[in-house]
Amino acid sequence: MLKSPGSLAQAASSPGLEMYLPLVLLFVLAAAFAVFSVLLGPLVGPKRYNRAKQMAYECGIEPSPQPLVGGGRMPVAYYITAMLFILFDIEMVFLYPFAVSADALGLFGLVEIVLFIATVGFAYAYVWRRGGLDWN
């Protein structure tokens, strides 16, 4: 009934945790590599600084010290284009799995994907009609 100290130590450790050791080591290695890369970059990187490299970059717009110069509005064409890219990129992310498993989904999948394409098509037509794709 009395257990030896060695058997108590074995009972205290979980037998399934040893299989996670390689995963933990991989995370530690990845974190060490990230920290090492961040710390090493400034030490070995080039140190040629000039005025243009130190200025803020605003998507091709000349930065000004006063944001209200030029009519009070900042042009948002770049940001709208980025949002449209994300919208239609997400559409492709949803269409690809359908294309792979179209046979297995059958008529239900076809109806769903037609509704999805119609919804995105209406969004595309709305943006086109409002001039969101014009770069004048």
ABEGO torsion letter per residue (X at the ends): XBBBAAAAAAAABBAAAAAAAAAAAAAAAAAAAAAAAAAAAAAABBABBBAAAABBBBGGBBBBABAABGGGBBBAAAAAAAAAAAAAAAAAAAAAAAAAAAAAAEAAAAAAAAAAAAAAAAAAAAAAAAGAABAX
